[in-house]
Amino acid sequence: MSENRYKDLDQLGAQGGLPNSPDEAVLERVKNPCDEDYMIRLVAPEFTSICPVTGQPDFAHLVLDYIPGEWIVESKAFKLFLGSFRNHGDFHEACTTGIGRRIVKEISPKWLRIGGYWYPRGGIPIDVFYQYGTAPKQVWIPDQGVPPYRGRG
């Protein structure tokens, strides 16, 4: 395995805090190590952001699936990017679709989908889904595995 592939990564293995905002976060990428199509799943079961009106925290279980093109997302950079939402005020829809669009912008995947399974606010859970592109038929795309919110029942 060639270490030159990773020479341009600044965040992996380095100390550093969370970016102040999603716009300031740097999403590093790595050359895709495979020449066949396959799917990558990144899961964040404890995602947090802030309601832009009340300032109260919002919580979600995010599942991001993508089929890479030339690049893959470096996982520590992805983690720091998601962490930058902790003090970011936006509605569920803007957070979920914004994450998907930012990944598309940075790595140009062949296909991407993100499911934002938001925990109830005011008694109403909100699920937000975004997709980019069409998945190649030969790639296995499993269900995201997050059941609908059922409360205590």
Secondary structure by P-SEA (a helix, b strand, c coil): cccccccccccccccccccccccccccccccccccccbbbbbbbcbbbbbcccccbbbbbbbbbbbbcccccccaaaaaaaaaccccccccaaaaaaaaaaaaaacccccbbbbbbbccccccbbbbbbbbcccccccccccccccccccccc
